[in-house]
Amino acid sequence: MRNGNTSGGGCLKSQTFLGENRESASGLYSGAEYFSLARTFKTACGNENFRQMNIMESLTEKIIRNTKIRQTMLKILTFQFNPFSENCSLAYDETGDAVIIDPGFYNEKEASALYSKIAEKGLKPKMILLTHGHFDHIFGVKECADKYGIPVYMNQEDNYVIQHNFSSRFGLKEPDSSFTTEPLEDEQIIRFGNTEFKVITTPGHTSGGVCFYDEKDKALFSGDTLFAGAIGRTDHPTGDYDKLIVSVMDKLMGLPGDVTVFPGHGPNTTISDERTHNPFLQPFNEPDSDMIDWDADGIELDGTI
């Protein structure tokens, strides 16, 4: 959980991981369209830019050739729900199979934003995945699971959190926690369509917190374990600051730097950005011990050392 504004309203954001397609301001170009566009630019520029456009065309051809090695394409739509601006992710690939991560919609308007997008794109929800059990991440779980007849997966360590939510402290309704859950274990593989998510257990924000990692598409759904420039709070029941730091440092910071992080609140980030800019993780950026002169003289202050 991270304190957010009170806007709510199902604001939709989108992020596309590109496989065969290249993204443009107006949509997606197929490989053939992208190559054709390069030819058009070359013709329009005239002979004086022939060499420069040849270079562009060659690079474009290389991009397309390399891109076609990948036949899958994970797409992610992110909705901001409830007064805590919780990020609910709808992830799907070219098969149309989808997973819903942390459906925290609070009212009918927010629920409709998710359902209408699923219908619009003809998606087939296969399961609900929970990063943890806090109320702002589970408000819509029961309704969503019943609507699509799909299972809910959660680390069973968070059963206590589910049954002892505290939304009333914030003047909010209690979530319907009568849904049943299937267990998640560390390094378990979740499959849907042509996509695989690996479960990474990250206790700390709650005892049963997990992240979902798509190695192929370099995407990490971090829940409230890791944010852009922050980490999850640990002052709620089952929270543990020391465990959270160990989870982040030992299990997340070792992932490739270009992995995009989709957190439970706030904007997306990358592993490399958090390694270098997250103030809670600064010990990770200490210089190599070989570069430190441990025998150097101390700094003299007012005639003393």
C-alpha positions in Angstrom: 0.0 0.0 0.0 1.1 3.5 -0.8 -0.8 6.6 0.0 -2.5 7.9 -3.1 -4.9 10.6 -4.2 -8.7 10.3 -4.0 -9.5 10.6 -7.7 -10.4 7.0 -8.5 -12.5 6.5 -11.6 -10.8 3.8 -13.6 -8.1 5.8 -15.3 -6.6 3.6 -18.1 -2.9 3.6 -19.1 -1.3 1.2 -21.5 2.1 -0.3 -22.1 2.9 -2.6 -25.1 5.9 -4.9 -25.3 6.7 -5.2 -29.0 7.3 -8.5 -30.7 6.7 -8.4 -34.4 5.3 -4.8 -34.3 7.0 -1.4 -33.9 5.0 1.2 -32.0 4.3 4.6 -33.5 2.5 7.7 -32.3 -0.6 6.6 -34.1 -0.5 2.9 -33.3 1.5 -0.2 -34.4 3.4 -0.8 -37.7 3.9 -4.3 -38.9 7.4 -5.2 -40.0 6.4 -4.8 -43.7 4.7 -1.4 -43.1 7.7 -0.2 -41.2 10.1 -1.2 -44.0 7.7 0.4 -46.6 7.7 3.6 -44.6 11.5 3.8 -44.7 11.4 3.5 -48.5 8.8 6.3 -48.7 11.1 8.6 -46.6 14.0 7.8 -48.9 12.0 8.7 -52.0 10.8 11.9 -50.5 14.2 13.1 -49.4 15.6 13.0 -52.9 19.1 11.9 -54.2 21.1 14.2 -51.9 20.0 12.1 -48.9 20.2 8.8 -50.7 23.2 7.5 -48.7 21.7 8.5 -45.4 18.4 6.8 -46.2 20.2 3.7 -47.4 21.7 3.5 -43.9 18.3 4.0 -42.3 16.8 1.3 -44.6 19.6 -1.1 -43.8 19.1 -0.5 -40.0 15.3 -0.9 -40.4 15.8 -4.2 -42.3 18.1 -5.4 -39.5 15.6 -4.4 -36.8 12.8 -6.3 -38.6 14.9 -9.4 -39.2 15.9 -9.5 -35.5 12.4 -8.8 -34.3 10.8 -11.6 -36.3 12.8 -14.0 -34.1 10.1 -13.3 -31.4 6.7 -14.4 -32.3 4.9 -13.5 -29.0 3.9 -10.1 -27.8 2.8 -9.4 -24.2 0.5 -6.4 -23.9 -0.3 -4.8 -20.6 -3.2 -2.4 -19.7 -3.0 -0.7 -16.4 -6.0 0.6 -14.6 -5.9 2.9 -11.5 -8.6 1.9 -9.1 -10.1 3.0 -5.7 -9.1 6.0 -3.6 -5.6 4.6 -3.2 -4.9 4.7 -7.0 -4.1 1.0 -7.0 -2.7 -0.3 -10.2 -4.6 -3.3 -11.6 -2.9 -4.9 -14.6 -4.5 -6.7 -17.4 -1.8 -8.8 -19.2 -2.5 -10.8 -22.4 -0.7 -12.1 -25.5 -1.5 -12.8 -29.1 -3.6 -15.8 -28.2 -6.1 -13.6 -26.4 -5.6 -15.4 -23.1 -5.3 -13.0 -20.2 -4.6 -12.7 -16.5 -5.9 -10.0 -14.2 -3.4 -8.9 -11.5 -4.8 -7.2 -8.4 -8.3 -6.2 -9.4 -8.9 -3.5 -6.8 -11.9 -1.8 -8.5 -14.1 -0.1 -5.9 -17.4 0.7 -7.6 -19.5 -0.1 -10.7 -17.8 2.5 -12.8 -14.4 1.1 -12.2 -15.5 -2.4 -12.7 -17.1 -1.5 -16.0 -13.8 0.1 -17.2 -12.1 -3.3 -16.8 -14.9 -5.4 -18.1 -15.5 -3.3 -21.2 -11.8 -3.4 -22.2 -11.7 -7.2 -21.9 -14.8 -7.4 -24.1 -13.6 -4.8 -26.6 -10.4 -6.8 -27.2 -12.1 -10.2 -27.1 -9.9 -11.4 -24.3 -10.3 -14.7 -22.4 -9.4 -14.2 -18.7 -7.8 -17.3 -17.3 -7.0 -16.4 -13.7 -6.6 -13.7 -11.1 -3.1 -13.2 -9.7 -2.7 -11.4 -6.3 0.6 -9.8 -5.3 -0.6 -9.6 -1.7 -3.8 -9.4 0.3 -4.3 -5.8 1.2 -7.8 -4.4 0.8 -6.9 -1.9 -1.9 -5.7 -4.8 -4.1 -8.7 -7.1 -3.6 -11.8 -5.0 -3.6 -13.0 -6.5 -6.9 -11.6 -10.0 -6.6 -14.8 -11.8 -5.6 -16.9 -10.2 -8.3 -14.3 -10.6 -11.0 -13.7 -14.3 -10.2 -17.4 -15.0 -10.2 -18.0 -13.1 -13.5 -15.4 -15.0 -15.4 -15.5 -18.3 -13.4 -11.7 -18.2 -13.0 -9.4 -19.2 -10.1 -7.6 -16.8 -7.8 -3.9 -17.4 -7.0 -2.3 -16.0 -3.9 0.6 -16.9 -1.5 -1.2 -18.6 1.4 1.0 -16.7 3.9 -1.4 -13.8 3.2 -4.6 -15.6 4.4 -4.3 -13.7 7.7 -4.1 -10.4 5.8 -7.1 -11.2 3.8 -9.2 -12.0 6.9 -7.9 -9.0 8.9 -8.2 -6.1 6.5 -8.5 -2.6 7.9 -10.2 -0.6 5.2 -12.6 0.9 7.7 -9.8 2.8 9.2 -9.8 4.9 6.0 -13.5 5.2 5.9 -13.8 2.6 3.1 -16.1 -0.4 2.7 -14.8 -3.9 3.6 -13.8 -6.0 0.6 -15.7 -9.3 0.0 -13.1 -11.8 1.1 -15.2 -14.9 0.7 -13.3 -16.0 -2.4 -11.1 -19.0 -2.3 -7.5 -19.0 -3.4 -5.0 -21.4 -5.0 -1.5 -21.4 -3.5 1.6 -19.8 -5.0 5.1 -21.0 -4.3 8.5 -19.4 -4.9 9.7 -20.1 -8.5 6.3 -21.5 -9.5 5.5 -21.0 -13.2 2.2 -19.5 -14.2 1.2 -20.2 -17.8 -1.4 -18.6 -20.0 -1.5 -18.5 -23.8 2.2 -18.5 -24.9 3.3 -16.6 -21.8 5.0 -17.7 -18.6 5.2 -15.8 -15.3 7.6 -16.9 -12.6 6.5 -16.4 -9.0 9.1 -14.6 -6.9 8.2 -14.6 -3.2 9.1 -11.2 -1.6 7.9 -11.1 2.0 8.2 -7.7 3.8 5.3 -5.5 2.8 3.2 -8.5 3.9 4.4 -11.9 4.9 2.9 -13.4 1.7 3.9 -10.7 -0.8 5.0 -12.0 -4.3 6.1 -10.6 -7.6 5.4 -12.0 -11.1 8.3 -12.0 -13.5 8.0 -12.5 -17.3 11.6 -13.1 -18.3 10.9 -13.3 -22.0 9.2 -9.9 -22.2 11.3 -8.4 -19.4 8.4 -7.4 -17.2 8.0 -7.5 -13.5 4.7 -7.0 -11.6 6.0 -5.9 -8.2 2.9 -5.2 -6.3 3.8 -3.1 -3.2 7.2 -4.6 -2.8 9.0 -2.1 -5.1 7.9 1.3 -6.5 9.5 4.0 -8.6 11.9 5.6 -6.0 10.4 3.8 -3.0 9.5 0.5 -1.4 6.4 -0.8 0.3 5.5 0.3 3.8 6.0 -2.2 6.6 4.0 -0.8 9.5 0.8 -2.8 8.8 0.2 -6.3 10.2 2.8 -9.0 9.1 5.0 -6.2 7.6 8.7 -6.5 8.2 11.2 -3.9 7.0 14.3 -6.1 7.3 12.6 -8.9 5.3 11.4 -6.4 2.6 15.0 -5.0 2.1 16.3 -8.6 1.8 13.6 -9.4 -0.7 14.3 -6.4 -2.9 18.0 -6.7 -2.7 18.4 -10.4 -3.0 15.6 -11.2 -5.4 14.8 -8.2 -7.5 18.0 -6.1 -7.9 19.8 -9.0 -9.6 17.3 -9.0 -12.5 18.4 -7.5 -15.8 18.5 -3.7 -15.7 16.2 -3.3 -18.6 13.3 -5.1 -17.0 10.3 -2.9 -16.8 8.7 -2.8 -13.3 4.9 -2.5 -13.0 4.3 -1.5 -9.4 1.1 -1.6 -7.3 0.9 2.2 -7.2 2.5 5.0 -9.1 4.4 5.1 -12.4 6.4 2.3 -14.1 10.1 2.1 -13.6 13.0 -0.2 -14.4 15.4 -2.3 -12.4 18.4 -0.2 -13.5 16.7 3.0 -12.4 15.9 1.6 -9.0 19.4 0.3 -8.5 20.8 3.8 -9.1 18.1 6.2 -7.9 16.0 4.5 -5.3 17.0 6.2 -1.9 16.0 3.1 0.0 18.5 1.0 -1.9 21.5 3.2 -1.7 23.8 0.5 0.0 23.5 -1.3 -3.3 25.4 1.5 -4.9 28.4 1.5 -2.6 31.7 1.5 -4.5 33.6 -1.8 -4.9 35.7 -2.4 -1.8 38.8 -2.8 -4.0 38.5 0.9 -4.8 38.5 2.1 -1.2 41.8 2.9 0.5 41.1 1.6 4.0 44.5 2.8 5.2 44.0 6.4 4.2 44.3 9.2 6.7 41.0 10.4 8.2 39.6 13.8 7.7 40.9 16.5 10.1 38.3 18.5 11.9 39.2 21.3 14.2 42.7 19.8 14.7 41.5 16.3 15.5 41.0 13.2 13.5 
